[in-house]
Amino acid sequence: MKFVIANVEFFEKLGYSTKYWRKSVDGNKTICHLEYAEILDNEIQEEENVLVVDATEAQDIMNTEEWSSKEEE
């Protein structure tokens, strides 16, 4: 399983509502399944400023300070 990490603004320009998506602590980045993201942009992996990662790497990223605050732990 692969995931896409990008700015919230990027996904919203594609037409997605990111209201309930997991976001970075500052609220600027979000993550979703690659298959879901490809529905509206089938070349999303070629987009600038988009990171495509596998599940293990996504989990590692979600555990960084950028994505999880001490309050969540």
C-alpha positions, 0 to 999 in steps of 0.5 A: 500500500502506498500513500501520498503526502502533499500540501493541503492546498494541492489536494483541495485544488484537485477538488478533495475535501481534506477536513477530516484527513490527518494533517501535520501539526501545523496543518499544512500537509496531509496524507492519503492513500495513493489509489484515492489520490489518483482518482482525480490525478492519475499522474500524481506521482509525477507532480512536483512537491508530492511525496509517494511512500510505502506504508512503513515509510508513511508510519515513520513519517507520521511518528515525527514531530512534524506530524504528531504532538505530545498531546496525541501520545 
